[in-house]
């Protein structure tokens, strides 16, 4: 178990959204507000040590995230993939002296505070790492202890942290909660 006050929450929002089309998917409306606002609001539900967002330079989502009170960390090379954003997140969490880093995706709008609480409750020895699962696949939200920050800082490829969470303890969630938005059709609520 970990106290959220020892955790840096990070919303990854630097992806290029190539499958979505020319529009910035993170600013597309979903349930009455921009898609990324759902993840930003989720970070407000706990007294985190810090709330950060990794963003593309000059992205439309940056202003939205800043308005929600998240500190922005720019990924100068977002084309390098999610691994490069995770490396930035881990470096920021380490510099803030965090015991762990919670990774949230800006295009995953249905995650609940109750699910995050289960992640916090599951976190601990020996792995100091916990991921979400729908019973088939492991995914964010994921909670990485500081023991994993060095490995996260070395990531560069689009595989992200999948190699690190491959054998991590997991918290089960409904597949709809863990669904991310890839194409415009995904924005239609169930």
KEPA-737806 format. One record per residue: residue number from 1; residue in three letters; x, y, z of N, C-alpha, C in turn. Coordinates in nm, 3 decimals, always signed. Last residue first. Layout:
<NUM 'ALA' <X Y Z> <X Y Z> <X Y Z>>
...
//
This chain:
<190 'UNK' <-2.065 +0.465 -2.459> <-2.150 +0.344 -2.462> <-2.292 +0.376 -2.426>>
<189 'UNK' <-1.977 +0.754 -2.656> <-1.997 +0.684 -2.529> <-2.086 +0.563 -2.545>>
<188 'UNK' <-1.757 +0.787 -2.914> <-1.899 +0.766 -2.890> <-1.918 +0.691 -2.761>>
<187 'UNK' <-1.490 +0.786 -2.964> <-1.540 +0.895 -2.880> <-1.689 +0.881 -2.851>>
<186 'UNK' <-1.422 +0.598 -3.149> <-1.407 +0.562 -3.008> <-1.462 +0.668 -2.914>>
<185 'UNK' <-1.436 +0.727 -3.392> <-1.550 +0.644 -3.352> <-1.542 +0.603 -3.205>>
<184 'UNK' <-1.178 +0.840 -3.417> <-1.292 +0.925 -3.383> <-1.413 +0.844 -3.335>>
<183 'UNK' <-0.939 +0.620 -3.255> <-1.004 +0.678 -3.375> <-1.128 +0.755 -3.331>>
<182 'UNK' <-0.851 +0.573 -2.993> <-0.755 +0.569 -3.104> <-0.810 +0.638 -3.230>>
<181 'UNK' <-0.883 +0.594 -2.657> <-0.938 +0.647 -2.781> <-0.828 +0.646 -2.886>>
<180 'UNK' <-0.886 +0.300 -2.453> <-0.832 +0.430 -2.491> <-0.891 +0.469 -2.626>>
<179 'UNK' <-1.035 +0.124 -2.184> <-1.030 +0.153 -2.328> <-0.971 +0.291 -2.351>>
<178 'UNK' <-1.074 +0.062 -1.923> <-0.935 +0.070 -1.968> <-0.922 +0.100 -2.117>>
<177 'UNK' <-1.347 +0.046 -1.900> <-1.277 +0.145 -1.819> <-1.136 +0.167 -1.872>>
<176 'UNK' <-1.405 -0.167 -2.068> <-1.451 -0.032 -2.107> <-1.379 +0.076 -2.027>>
<175 'UNK' <-1.305 -0.385 -1.925> <-1.237 -0.343 -2.047> <-1.280 -0.204 -2.092>>
<174 'UNK' <-1.287 -0.345 -1.573> <-1.369 -0.368 -1.691> <-1.296 -0.314 -1.814>>
<173 'UNK' <-0.992 -0.460 -1.408> <-1.092 -0.357 -1.436> <-1.169 -0.397 -1.560>>
<172 'UNK' <-0.763 -0.584 -1.167> <-0.861 -0.610 -1.272> <-0.960 -0.495 -1.284>>
<171 'UNK' <-0.434 -0.516 -1.123> <-0.565 -0.488 -1.068> <-0.663 -0.500 -1.184>>
<170 'UNK' <-0.133 -0.716 -1.091> <-0.232 -0.638 -1.164> <-0.358 -0.616 -1.081>>
<169 'UNK' <+0.226 -0.740 -1.067> <+0.092 -0.765 -1.012> <-0.008 -0.674 -1.084>>
<168 'UNK' <+0.420 -0.785 -1.370> <+0.380 -0.708 -1.251> <+0.248 -0.759 -1.196>>
<167 'UNK' <+0.528 -0.880 -1.599> <+0.510 -0.976 -1.490> <+0.467 -0.908 -1.360>>
<166 'UNK' <+0.515 -0.657 -1.771> <+0.480 -0.790 -1.820> <+0.457 -0.892 -1.709>>
<165 'UNK' <+0.595 -0.404 -1.715> <+0.474 -0.450 -1.648> <+0.434 -0.592 -1.686>>
<164 'UNK' <+0.824 -0.376 -1.874> <+0.836 -0.366 -1.729> <+0.713 -0.421 -1.657>>
<163 'UNK' <+0.729 -0.393 -2.131> <+0.825 -0.495 -2.087> <+0.839 -0.494 -1.935>>
<162 'UNK' <+0.563 -0.166 -2.145> <+0.505 -0.301 -2.149> <+0.602 -0.408 -2.103>>
<161 'UNK' <+0.619 +0.104 -2.146> <+0.659 +0.027 -2.029> <+0.610 -0.116 -2.029>>
<160 'UNK' <+0.679 +0.147 -2.493> <+0.649 +0.202 -2.362> <+0.699 +0.114 -2.251>>
<159 'UNK' <+0.717 +0.088 -2.750> <+0.665 -0.021 -2.667> <+0.633 +0.029 -2.527>>
<158 'UNK' <+0.841 +0.287 -2.885> <+0.697 +0.299 -2.870> <+0.637 +0.185 -2.787>>
<157 'UNK' <+1.157 +0.345 -2.709> <+1.073 +0.294 -2.817> <+0.924 +0.309 -2.785>>
<156 'UNK' <+1.289 +0.423 -2.483> <+1.288 +0.514 -2.597> <+1.187 +0.471 -2.702>>
<155 'UNK' <+1.393 +0.403 -2.143> <+1.299 +0.368 -2.250> <+1.306 +0.470 -2.362>>
<154 'UNK' <+1.543 +0.485 -1.932> <+1.615 +0.429 -2.046> <+1.524 +0.394 -2.162>>
<153 'UNK' <+1.367 +0.558 -1.736> <+1.444 +0.666 -1.801> <+1.519 +0.615 -1.923>>
<152 'UNK' <+1.280 +0.307 -1.649> <+1.188 +0.392 -1.726> <+1.265 +0.502 -1.799>>
<151 'UNK' <+1.505 +0.227 -1.503> <+1.465 +0.149 -1.621> <+1.370 +0.231 -1.708>>
<150 'UNK' <+1.499 +0.421 -1.300> <+1.616 +0.411 -1.389> <+1.580 +0.336 -1.516>>
<149 'UNK' <+1.252 +0.367 -1.170> <+1.272 +0.493 -1.242> <+1.390 +0.485 -1.339>>
<148 'UNK' <+1.210 +0.149 -1.013> <+1.197 +0.129 -1.158> <+1.224 +0.256 -1.238>>
<147 'UNK' <+1.220 +0.229 -0.755> <+1.315 +0.125 -0.794> <+1.316 +0.105 -0.946>>
<146 'UNK' <+1.000 +0.388 -0.719> <+1.125 +0.456 -0.759> <+1.233 +0.356 -0.798>>
<145 'UNK' <+0.726 +0.206 -0.872> <+0.805 +0.251 -0.760> <+0.936 +0.310 -0.807>>
<144 'UNK' <+0.459 +0.280 -1.078> <+0.598 +0.237 -1.077> <+0.668 +0.293 -0.955>>
<143 'UNK' <+0.150 +0.191 -1.176> <+0.218 +0.257 -1.066> <+0.357 +0.197 -1.055>>
<142 'UNK' <-0.071 +0.256 -1.447> <+0.034 +0.175 -1.384> <+0.103 +0.259 -1.279>>
<141 'UNK' <-0.378 +0.250 -1.624> <-0.289 +0.312 -1.530> <-0.195 +0.212 -1.465>>
<140 'UNK' <-0.174 +0.075 -1.865> <-0.195 +0.180 -1.767> <-0.344 +0.183 -1.731>>
<139 'UNK' <-0.202 -0.291 -1.886> <-0.199 -0.155 -1.940> <-0.192 -0.053 -1.828>>
<138 'UNK' <-0.231 -0.621 -2.008> <-0.185 -0.531 -1.903> <-0.171 -0.392 -1.964>>
<137 'UNK' <-0.510 -0.814 -2.124> <-0.392 -0.731 -2.149> <-0.359 -0.646 -2.027>>
<136 'UNK' <-0.712 -0.973 -2.005> <-0.644 -1.016 -2.128> <-0.509 -0.945 -2.146>>
<135 'UNK' <-0.808 -0.850 -1.786> <-0.810 -0.996 -1.785> <-0.738 -1.055 -1.905>>
<134 'UNK' <-0.751 -0.594 -1.804> <-0.891 -0.627 -1.832> <-0.909 -0.779 -1.831>>
<133 'UNK' <-0.536 -0.441 -1.564> <-0.564 -0.544 -1.664> <-0.714 -0.558 -1.682>>
<132 'UNK' <-0.272 -0.223 -1.454> <-0.413 -0.254 -1.471> <-0.426 -0.367 -1.573>>
<131 'UNK' <+0.009 -0.284 -1.236> <-0.052 -0.241 -1.360> <-0.201 -0.275 -1.358>>
<130 'UNK' <+0.270 -0.204 -1.011> <+0.137 -0.262 -1.032> <+0.078 -0.200 -1.158>>
<129 'UNK' <+0.553 -0.232 -0.811> <+0.504 -0.207 -0.945> <+0.367 -0.273 -0.955>>
<128 'UNK' <+0.700 -0.355 -0.614> <+0.689 -0.209 -0.617> <+0.649 -0.160 -0.756>>
<127 'UNK' <+0.748 -0.632 -0.571> <+0.759 -0.574 -0.705> <+0.769 -0.421 -0.706>>
<126 'UNK' <+0.705 -0.749 -0.322> <+0.843 -0.726 -0.363> <+0.857 -0.647 -0.493>>
<125 'UNK' <+0.588 -0.441 -0.175> <+0.694 -0.541 -0.194> <+0.632 -0.670 -0.247>>
<124 'UNK' <+0.330 -0.251 -0.351> <+0.419 -0.284 -0.240> <+0.521 -0.389 -0.278>>
<123 'UNK' <-0.008 -0.188 -0.437> <+0.134 -0.152 -0.452> <+0.214 -0.192 -0.328>>
<122 'UNK' <-0.272 -0.217 -0.376> <-0.199 -0.335 -0.423> <-0.048 -0.312 -0.426>>
<121 'UNK' <-0.360 +0.038 -0.311> <-0.371 -0.067 -0.210> <-0.291 -0.191 -0.246>>
<120 'UNK' <-0.324 +0.172 -0.555> <-0.248 +0.214 -0.437> <-0.246 +0.104 -0.331>>
<119 'UNK' <-0.517 +0.032 -0.709> <-0.374 +0.029 -0.746> <-0.288 +0.065 -0.626>>
<118 'UNK' <-0.749 +0.107 -0.574> <-0.710 -0.035 -0.574> <-0.563 -0.051 -0.616>>
<117 'UNK' <-0.750 +0.379 -0.638> <-0.737 +0.339 -0.498> <-0.694 +0.192 -0.489>>
<116 'UNK' <-0.800 +0.363 -0.913> <-0.669 +0.412 -0.866> <-0.647 +0.372 -0.720>>
<115 'UNK' <-1.064 +0.273 -0.900> <-0.962 +0.188 -0.961> <-0.822 +0.233 -0.915>>
<114 'UNK' <-1.189 +0.493 -0.783> <-1.190 +0.364 -0.712> <-1.084 +0.270 -0.769>>
<113 'UNK' <-1.166 +0.690 -0.981> <-1.087 +0.703 -0.859> <-1.080 +0.570 -0.781>>
<112 'UNK' <-1.160 +0.530 -1.309> <-1.228 +0.585 -1.191> <-1.131 +0.603 -1.073>>
<111 'UNK' <-1.130 +0.588 -1.656> <-1.069 +0.536 -1.533> <-1.133 +0.606 -1.414>>
<110 'UNK' <-1.211 +0.688 -1.900> <-1.310 +0.620 -1.816> <-1.254 +0.561 -1.687>>
<109 'UNK' <-1.032 +0.799 -2.089> <-1.119 +0.886 -2.010> <-1.209 +0.820 -1.907>>
<108 'UNK' <-0.745 +0.802 -2.213> <-0.814 +0.694 -2.142> <-0.911 +0.761 -2.043>>
<107 'UNK' <-0.568 +0.980 -2.321> <-0.678 +0.933 -2.407> <-0.753 +0.815 -2.345>>
<106 'UNK' <-0.369 +1.026 -2.139> <-0.461 +1.136 -2.169> <-0.578 +1.094 -2.254>>
<105 'UNK' <-0.302 +0.777 -1.900> <-0.302 +0.817 -2.041> <-0.406 +0.924 -2.065>>
<104 'UNK' <-0.089 +0.775 -1.614> <-0.223 +0.781 -1.671> <-0.211 +0.823 -1.817>>
<103 'UNK' <+0.121 +0.643 -1.379> <+0.111 +0.677 -1.521> <-0.034 +0.664 -1.565>>
<102 'UNK' <+0.264 +0.743 -1.085> <+0.141 +0.689 -1.142> <+0.132 +0.738 -1.286>>
<101 'UNK' <+0.553 +0.667 -0.920> <+0.500 +0.748 -1.029> <+0.378 +0.677 -1.086>>
<100 'UNK' <+0.690 +0.684 -0.587> <+0.632 +0.615 -0.701> <+0.577 +0.716 -0.800>>
<99 'UNK' <+0.817 +0.849 -0.416> <+0.833 +0.706 -0.390> <+0.781 +0.625 -0.508>>
<98 'UNK' <+0.983 +1.144 -0.537> <+0.864 +1.061 -0.522> <+0.901 +0.916 -0.492>>
<97 'UNK' <+1.162 +1.356 -0.574> <+1.177 +1.269 -0.458> <+1.056 +1.179 -0.432>>
<96 'UNK' <+1.162 +1.500 -0.802> <+1.071 +1.546 -0.697> <+1.078 +1.459 -0.571>>
<95 'UNK' <+1.325 +1.354 -0.965> <+1.375 +1.485 -0.920> <+1.288 +1.542 -0.808>>
<94 'UNK' <+1.155 +1.136 -1.015> <+1.278 +1.117 -0.938> <+1.328 +1.250 -0.883>>
<93 'UNK' <+0.962 +1.257 -1.174> <+0.923 +1.197 -1.045> <+1.045 +1.178 -0.956>>
<92 'UNK' <+1.121 +1.328 -1.396> <+1.054 +1.432 -1.317> <+1.016 +1.378 -1.179>>
<91 'UNK' <+1.200 +1.075 -1.488> <+1.300 +1.174 -1.448> <+1.239 +1.283 -1.360>>
<90 'UNK' <+0.952 +0.964 -1.550> <+1.034 +0.905 -1.444> <+1.140 +1.003 -1.396>>
<89 'UNK' <+0.872 +1.133 -1.763> <+0.791 +1.121 -1.641> <+0.874 +1.068 -1.525>>
<88 'UNK' <+1.071 +1.079 -1.952> <+1.057 +1.214 -1.899> <+0.979 +1.211 -1.767>>
<87 'UNK' <+1.013 +0.809 -2.001> <+1.146 +0.847 -1.951> <+1.141 +0.987 -1.889>>
<86 'UNK' <+0.758 +0.830 -2.107> <+0.777 +0.762 -1.978> <+0.912 +0.798 -1.917>>
<85 'UNK' <+0.821 +0.953 -2.349> <+0.740 +1.025 -2.250> <+0.752 +0.962 -2.112>>
<84 'UNK' <+0.964 +0.749 -2.473> <+1.032 +0.876 -2.446> <+0.954 +0.960 -2.345>>
<83 'UNK' <+0.769 +0.550 -2.495> <+0.885 +0.528 -2.409> <+0.957 +0.657 -2.376>>
<82 'UNK' <+0.593 +0.641 -2.690> <+0.556 +0.651 -2.551> <+0.673 +0.631 -2.457>>
<81 'UNK' <+0.796 +0.801 -2.952> <+0.700 +0.709 -2.892> <+0.682 +0.726 -2.743>>
<80 'UNK' <+0.936 +0.974 -3.107> <+1.011 +0.859 -3.056> <+0.920 +0.761 -2.982>>
<79 'UNK' <+0.778 +1.188 -3.153> <+0.777 +1.084 -3.256> <+0.854 +0.960 -3.211>>
<78 'UNK' <+0.835 +1.373 -2.954> <+0.724 +1.282 -2.934> <+0.717 +1.170 -3.037>>
<77 'UNK' <+1.072 +1.526 -2.849> <+1.075 +1.429 -2.958> <+0.960 +1.329 -2.944>>
<76 'UNK' <+1.036 +1.686 -2.631> <+1.079 +1.751 -2.754> <+1.081 +1.657 -2.874>>
<75 'UNK' <+0.790 +1.698 -2.414> <+0.865 +1.593 -2.480> <+0.908 +1.650 -2.615>>
<74 'UNK' <+0.763 +1.912 -2.133> <+0.760 +1.893 -2.278> <+0.845 +1.775 -2.321>>
<73 'UNK' <+0.556 +1.912 -1.870> <+0.691 +1.866 -1.905> <+0.687 +1.839 -2.055>>
<72 'UNK' <+0.353 +2.121 -1.669> <+0.383 +2.064 -1.800> <+0.531 +2.030 -1.814>>
<71 'UNK' <+0.147 +2.058 -1.395> <+0.274 +2.113 -1.439> <+0.312 +2.044 -1.569>>
<70 'UNK' <-0.201 +2.113 -1.385> <-0.090 +2.020 -1.403> <+0.034 +2.096 -1.448>>
<69 'UNK' <-0.429 +2.270 -1.367> <-0.332 +2.274 -1.258> <-0.218 +2.175 -1.269>>
<68 'UNK' <-0.595 +2.300 -1.574> <-0.638 +2.202 -1.473> <-0.536 +2.191 -1.359>>
<67 'UNK' <-0.445 +2.464 -1.734> <-0.564 +2.521 -1.669> <-0.616 +2.429 -1.558>>
<66 'UNK' <-0.267 +2.273 -1.832> <-0.218 +2.378 -1.742> <-0.333 +2.443 -1.666>>
<65 'UNK' <-0.440 +2.133 -1.998> <-0.379 +2.065 -1.884> <-0.325 +2.166 -1.783>>
<64 'UNK' <-0.501 +2.330 -2.190> <-0.607 +2.266 -2.111> <-0.551 +2.202 -1.984>>
<63 'UNK' <-0.250 +2.378 -2.299> <-0.321 +2.486 -2.228> <-0.430 +2.429 -2.140>>
<62 'UNK' <-0.195 +2.124 -2.418> <-0.110 +2.181 -2.314> <-0.182 +2.288 -2.232>>
<61 'UNK' <-0.356 +2.063 -2.632> <-0.390 +2.004 -2.502> <-0.310 +2.067 -2.388>>
<60 'UNK' <-0.230 +2.176 -2.848> <-0.354 +2.239 -2.801> <-0.392 +2.187 -2.663>>
<59 'UNK' <+0.127 +2.201 -2.811> <+0.006 +2.127 -2.842> <-0.116 +2.198 -2.785>>
<58 'UNK' <+0.390 +2.305 -2.783> <+0.284 +2.386 -2.845> <+0.159 +2.308 -2.883>>
<57 'UNK' <+0.544 +1.990 -2.765> <+0.561 +2.136 -2.768> <+0.443 +2.202 -2.843>>
<56 'UNK' <+0.340 +1.744 -2.602> <+0.415 +1.788 -2.720> <+0.434 +1.939 -2.711>>
<55 'UNK' <+0.376 +1.655 -2.249> <+0.305 +1.708 -2.366> <+0.400 +1.732 -2.483>>
<54 'UNK' <+0.305 +1.514 -1.950> <+0.408 +1.515 -2.054> <+0.335 +1.547 -2.185>>
<53 'UNK' <+0.203 +1.662 -1.653> <+0.160 +1.612 -1.784> <+0.279 +1.621 -1.878>>
<52 'UNK' <+0.163 +1.612 -1.296> <+0.238 +1.652 -1.415> <+0.169 +1.602 -1.541>>
<51 'UNK' <+0.136 +1.684 -0.968> <+0.054 +1.644 -1.083> <+0.119 +1.702 -1.207>>
<50 'UNK' <+0.274 +1.560 -0.657> <+0.274 +1.653 -0.770> <+0.186 +1.595 -0.880>>
<49 'UNK' <+0.174 +1.409 -0.450> <+0.294 +1.490 -0.425> <+0.306 +1.598 -0.533>>
<48 'UNK' <-0.188 +1.411 -0.439> <-0.059 +1.366 -0.492> <+0.053 +1.462 -0.453>>
<47 'UNK' <-0.451 +1.360 -0.302> <-0.350 +1.461 -0.265> <-0.210 +1.419 -0.308>>
<46 'UNK' <-0.697 +1.296 -0.559> <-0.607 +1.250 -0.454> <-0.505 +1.359 -0.423>>
<45 'UNK' <-0.835 +1.404 -0.769> <-0.911 +1.326 -0.672> <-0.829 +1.279 -0.553>>
<44 'UNK' <-0.699 +1.518 -0.973> <-0.742 +1.607 -0.866> <-0.812 +1.532 -0.752>>
<43 'UNK' <-0.665 +1.330 -1.166> <-0.548 +1.361 -1.081> <-0.585 +1.451 -0.964>>
<42 'UNK' <-0.909 +1.344 -1.296> <-0.881 +1.228 -1.212> <-0.763 +1.255 -1.119>>
<41 'UNK' <-0.876 +1.569 -1.454> <-0.964 +1.577 -1.338> <-0.941 +1.460 -1.242>>
<40 'UNK' <-0.708 +1.462 -1.651> <-0.661 +1.572 -1.567> <-0.745 +1.582 -1.440>>
<39 'UNK' <-0.875 +1.274 -1.770> <-0.755 +1.228 -1.699> <-0.703 +1.336 -1.606>>
<38 'UNK' <-1.065 +1.456 -1.874> <-1.106 +1.347 -1.786> <-0.987 +1.295 -1.705>>
<37 'UNK' <-0.935 +1.625 -2.049> <-0.982 +1.681 -1.922> <-1.023 +1.572 -1.824>>
<36 'UNK' <-0.890 +1.495 -2.288> <-0.782 +1.494 -2.189> <-0.826 +1.549 -2.052>>
<35 'UNK' <-1.137 +1.552 -2.429> <-1.098 +1.417 -2.388> <-0.995 +1.417 -2.275>>
<34 'UNK' <-1.330 +1.831 -2.324> <-1.219 +1.776 -2.401> <-1.173 +1.642 -2.342>>
<33 'UNK' <-1.680 +1.747 -2.255> <-1.556 +1.822 -2.230> <-1.443 +1.761 -2.312>>
<32 'UNK' <-1.905 +1.589 -2.311> <-1.921 +1.729 -2.276> <-1.796 +1.808 -2.245>>
<31 'UNK' <-1.812 +1.332 -2.378> <-1.903 +1.352 -2.264> <-1.901 +1.498 -2.214>>
<30 'UNK' <-1.560 +1.475 -2.548> <-1.605 +1.344 -2.500> <-1.686 +1.368 -2.373>>
<29 'UNK' <-1.417 +1.659 -2.816> <-1.516 +1.648 -2.708> <-1.552 +1.503 -2.677>>
<28 'UNK' <-1.061 +1.679 -2.853> <-1.191 +1.641 -2.908> <-1.292 +1.623 -2.795>>
<27 'UNK' <-0.814 +1.714 -2.752> <-0.906 +1.827 -2.735> <-1.044 +1.797 -2.794>>
<26 'UNK' <-0.686 +1.481 -2.820> <-0.698 +1.513 -2.678> <-0.788 +1.633 -2.651>>
<25 'UNK' <-0.669 +1.476 -3.097> <-0.773 +1.397 -3.032> <-0.791 +1.434 -2.886>>
<24 'UNK' <-0.638 +1.723 -3.311> <-0.577 +1.682 -3.186> <-0.682 +1.606 -3.106>>
<23 'UNK' <-0.691 +1.614 -3.655> <-0.729 +1.690 -3.535> <-0.652 +1.638 -3.412>>
<22 'UNK' <-0.617 +1.431 -3.855> <-0.543 +1.556 -3.842> <-0.575 +1.635 -3.714>>
<21 'UNK' <-0.639 +1.099 -3.700> <-0.656 +1.194 -3.810> <-0.586 +1.324 -3.780>>
<20 'UNK' <-0.596 +0.880 -3.538> <-0.715 +0.962 -3.516> <-0.743 +1.055 -3.633>>
<19 'UNK' <-0.352 +0.765 -3.585> <-0.472 +0.691 -3.628> <-0.598 +0.775 -3.617>>
<18 'UNK' <-0.174 +0.952 -3.469> <-0.176 +0.932 -3.615> <-0.301 +0.861 -3.663>>
<17 'UNK' <-0.111 +1.079 -3.222> <-0.250 +1.046 -3.260> <-0.265 +1.022 -3.410>>
<16 'UNK' <+0.124 +1.140 -3.095> <+0.096 +1.207 -3.222> <-0.042 +1.175 -3.278>>
<15 'UNK' <+0.144 +1.203 -2.737> <+0.132 +1.117 -2.855> <+0.092 +1.195 -2.980>>
<14 'UNK' <+0.156 +1.335 -2.501> <+0.247 +1.381 -2.607> <+0.236 +1.299 -2.734>>
<13 'UNK' <+0.047 +1.286 -2.252> <-0.034 +1.356 -2.351> <+0.052 +1.409 -2.466>>
<12 'UNK' <+0.017 +1.120 -1.956> <+0.093 +1.120 -2.082> <+0.003 +1.176 -2.192>>
<11 'UNK' <+0.010 +1.249 -1.643> <-0.076 +1.225 -1.758> <+0.011 +1.231 -1.883>>
<10 'UNK' <+0.121 +1.138 -1.335> <+0.163 +1.191 -1.465> <+0.062 +1.151 -1.572>>
<9 'UNK' <+0.165 +1.194 -0.994> <+0.072 +1.151 -1.098> <+0.112 +1.218 -1.229>>
<8 'UNK' <+0.383 +1.084 -0.755> <+0.368 +1.185 -0.859> <+0.276 +1.126 -0.966>>
<7 'UNK' <+0.326 +0.996 -0.416> <+0.318 +0.959 -0.559> <+0.310 +1.084 -0.646>>
<6 'UNK' <+0.285 +1.037 -0.156> <+0.421 +0.998 -0.193> <+0.434 +0.971 -0.343>>
<5 'UNK' <+0.017 +1.079 -0.133> <+0.104 +1.192 -0.107> <+0.250 +1.164 -0.138>>
<4 'UNK' <-0.101 +0.827 -0.156> <-0.091 +0.912 -0.276> <-0.002 +1.035 -0.256>>
<3 'UNK' <+0.073 +0.570 +0.007> <-0.002 +0.693 +0.027> <+0.011 +0.778 -0.099>>
<2 'UNK' <+0.045 +0.226 -0.073> <+0.120 +0.351 -0.078> <+0.025 +0.468 -0.059>>
<1 'UNK' <+0.084 -0.118 +0.000> <+0.000 +0.000 +0.000> <+0.089 +0.124 +0.000>>
//
